[in-house]
Amino acid sequence: MLRCAHPIDDCHGIEQAETRLIAPLSVAFPDIAIRSALAMRGDFAGNHWQAFSGHVHGRFVAPLFGIPATGRIAHMRFGVFERIEHDQVVETLVLLDLPSLMMQAGVWPLAPAIGSTLMAPPPATGTAFWPESDAAETAKSLHMVEAMIGGLKRFDGSLGSMGMTSFWHDDFWWFGPDPIGSFQGHRDYERGHQHPFLTAFPDRVGGNHRARFAQGNLIASTGWPSIHATHLGGGWLGLAPTGLKVTMRVMDFWRRDGDRLAENWVMIDIPDLLQQMGIDIFARMAALTDRS
């Protein structure tokens, strides 16, 4: 089973995965290069998982899901979680930052990003593949993230109620999906993401993870979906509130540095979320770029 970002969604069997994901990518990026920045493995709820994050690179020479080709090198961030049974992959979850590709092609049809739309770098300590670790360091990392998630659940309308300064370095890096963008430090992050997001989805409930594990100072989680919310406030992505109930497919990767978190790579299936809010981002993109 392959569960992928919208508009690919669920694929049953190799043939569907080839037709709906692998073939379109191969046509759009004939010299595709897949470069992972981190890889880790662990157990959650009796299942063994491995997770990867990085970028797809290559010359973007043919349209991908209607996104017009640029003829130039383009990049797209990915997150992958694989569930393993008897040394074989039995389930794969994939998120692709397709809005980033729209932005590189100049066809993103909603408000511009508040944050910086940069290519998220690897960990500051260098690429991290299967980091060496002992049980104590791994447990410390997982406990820190779980405590931080517990703090997020204490939101009462005030950002301070969550106590995030206790879990993050003052100058931490938050690498968000486009069109949200990336931020550094508490003030920048609260201004650019946390305040607009919590204003839009004040009743959001998260933590419903499909997998959550640590390896050394790295931690990974995903939910399909992991967040349930109601779109009650305006301003997020320039959108008026819809009052609709939504869910969010999310992937997070963190790096712990000492006693606090230093970096967070975040992916949200934005096209899927917008679809639930009544916005077909691909149809809107096509309508606004139609030159016929």
Secondary structure, DSSP 8 states (H G I E B T S, - for coil): -EEESTTT-EE-HHHHHIIIIIHHHHHH-TT-EEEEEEEEEEEETTEEEEEEEEEEEEE--S-BTTB---SSEEEEEEEEEEEEETTEEEEEEEEE-HHHHHHHTT---S---SSB-------TT--EES----HHHHHHHHHHHHHHHHHHTT-SS-GGGG-GGGTEEEEEEEE--TTT-EEEHHHHHIIIIIHHHHHH-TT-B----SEEEEETTEEEEEEEEEEEEE---S-GGG------EEEEEEEEEEEEETTEEEEEEEEE-HHHHHHHTT--HHHHHHHHH---
